[in-house]
């Protein structure tokens, strides 16, 4: 996706843009023990952040130099989307929502940050307002949403994980792009056949 705007520097926030994986649980206002357990104690390294529609088509990807954090998702959404998506279904939406709203409340004012059904089971201390299942109970369209589309897509990316480890950054990005172009074409062909009833 082409870049539509620059990511601003938020000078009033001293830790803005810095790696937020080594935070102490609760001290930064997140309060999610799952977030802390997954990202701080594991000290994850970089990877690929894919943005998937509910049909399993990749809308874009972001190469992460170190472990995935809130700023990676925020920056990609803010700089690549002309209008913020209505729903962002993400495994750490409980932390992402406040992070985005503190920086660009006007841009994200109509966005709901929701934790998918699978990952919500581990978010014991988070509000039910963060769960897709809470909204799906009252909205039939959300009830029909495939909230595991990103997990399905990410499992596809695992096929090339070993190959890109041995590539330069430039070659890895080209390889990922080509892989996702083929992936999207196959997904669209399947969706076309399904909608045609064949």
Secondary structure, 3 states (H helix, E strand, C coil): CCCCCCCCCCCCCCCCCCCCCCCCCCCCCCCCHHHHHHHHCCCCEEEEEEEECCCCCEEEEEEEEECCCHHHHHHHHHHHCCCCCCEEECCCHHHHHHHHHHHHCCCCCCCEEEECHHHHCCCCCCCHHHEHHHHHCCCHHHHCCCCCHHHHHHHHHHHHHHHHCCCCHHHHHHHHHHHHHHHHHHHHHHHHHHHHCC
